[in-house]
Structure formats: structure tokens, C-alpha cells
Amino acid sequence: MDTPNSRERILGRLRASAPAAANIGAVEALDARIDTHFTQRRAQAQKSLAQNVQQFKQMLEAVHGEVFCASADAWPAEVARRLAAAGVRRLLLDTSSAEGAALVGALPSAVEALPYARPIEAWKSELFETIDAGFTVARSGLAATGTLIVVPDANAPRTVSLAPPLHVALIHARTLHADLHAAVAAERWRDGMPTNLVMISGPSKTSDIQQTTAYGAHGPRALWVVVVTDDEADNQAGNPSEAGAAQ
């Protein structure tokens, strides 16, 4: 039972175990060494944005993700075409976002766009039984591991990328970081991480005791990722522009 006295005792123990100033200095020194290590490693690799995109694509495809590049003008029509070809009839997405509105405008009449506008208790059966795909926009990504960094909110909660059998994610090439350390530094996570940050590195999969892999057991069984590039000519050549500069 939680009482004011028990709560104060717990907080008191936490305060008593707080690191001393000397320990804080040691932690800061260790942080500096880690920063130096990763910064030097990235400088030696000297990867361009195009190389980061290629690595991101290779890593995701290695775990059964499907990745394709498209220009800022072309991606809505390309995603809409793929959705229709896959037989998607009901798509869950944030229609108030710029990317969501662009995709809605490109969808054929056979694909219905649905916003997440009701509490899950009000439409749980419909959500899990009739929604074919969910569309989200990633905040950023990690080239080294083929990882999407998604920050759910009220208009696009975690359920959008978790419940439907197909998750379609959009990521802007310029938001790709070389690795997790680069993302933490560039996005200043130290100053305040989002309360609900999700990292996605492929479709849902699990293995039984015989190591037989099954997809879709705990989430979407398929993941499509469209990487939006800034230069249509580079996209057509399969080599996204380097103009965005490596992270």
C-alpha cells in the first residue's frame, strides 16, 4: 500500500544514492570519451547521405523489410499504387499531417483512409479485424541498423504501426543518422527524450523452441519503408542525393 511515509522513504533512498560530485565528473569524462570514439569512427568512414540511405536499405531488407526510394513529388502516388496492388482497402493514418494529407489525396477510391479518431475501446474489433494497413512518418532513422525512430502521438499512436498486418512508414532521407550515437547527439536526447519513443527494425517476428521463424505474431507481418529523397533525378538513378550531408 502506497502511503506518504512509504513514498518519502523510497524517495529518501533514491536521494541518498544520487552520485556525488566526483562521480558526476567521472561520468562526464566517460561521456566525452564515448563521444570522441564515435565521432572519430564516423569521420574515418566518411559516409555520404547516399551511402547512409543505401546502408539503411540493405539492413532493413536483410530482415524482410521492403524499402524503396521516391522523390518528394512522386512518393504519394507510388505508395498509393503499391497499396492498391496489394489489395489494401482500409488504411489507418494521421490525415492531419502533411504527409498523411498528401497520401490521402493520391489514394484511389478503392482505398479508404481512416484517422485514429476514437478511443481503442470504441472500435477494437473493427481495428484489429478490418484495417489492412497503417501509415506513419518516422522522426528519423539509423543507417547502421536499418532502424526507424517513431514518436507516436494522439493522432498516430503506437497502435497505427502495431495492429494492422502491414505497416507503411515514411522517412525523409535527410533525417537519417549514421548510428544511434549520432542520433542521440544530433537530436539532443540528453535535453529531454520523448516519453514514448519507438524503434522499429523490421516486421514483427518470433521463433519457437525449434527456431522456426514466424512473422506477424506480435505486430505487422510486413513492413514497407519509403525513403523520400530531395532530388528526383538521383532517385531515378537509385542513388539519393548527397546534398543533405551526412549526419
C-alpha positions, 0 to 999 in steps of 0.5 A: 500500500502506497502511503506518504511515509512509504513514498518519502522513504523510497524517495529518501533512498533514491536521494541518498544514492544520487552520485556525488560530485566526483562521480558526476565528473567521472561520468562526464569524462566517460561521456566525452570519451564515448563521444570522441570514439564515435565521432572519430569512427564516423569521420574515418568512414566518411559516409555520404547521405547516399551511402547512409540511405543505401546502408539503411536499405540493405539492413532493413531488407536483410530482415524482410523489410521492403524499402524503396526510394521516391522523390518528394513529388512522386512518393504519394502516388507510388505508395498509393499504387503499391497499396492498391496492388496489394489489395489494401482497402482500409488504411489507418493514418494521421490525415492531419499531417502533411504527409498523411494529407498528401497520401490521402489525396493520391489514394484511389477510391478503392482505398479508404483512409481512416484517422485514429479518431476514437478511443481503442475501446470504441472500435477494437474489433473493427481495428484489429479485424478490418484495417489492412494497413497503417501509415506513419512518418518516422522522426528519423532513422539509423543507417547502421541498423536499418532502424526507424525512430517513431514518436507516436502521438494522439493522432498516430499512436503506437497502435497505427504501426502495431495492429494492422498486418502491414505497416507503411512508414515514411522517412525523409532521407535527410533525417537519417543518422549514421548510428544511434550515437549520432542520433542521440547527439544530433537530436539532443536526447540528453535535453529531454527524450520523448516519453514514448519513443519507438524503434522499429527494425523490421516486421514483427517476428518470433521463433519457437523452441525449434527456431522456426521463424514466424512473422506477424505474431506480435505486430505487422507481418510486413513492413514497407519503408519509403525513403523520400529523397530531395532530388528526383533525378538521383532517385531515378538513378537509385542513388539519393542525393548527397546534398543533405550531408551526412549526419 
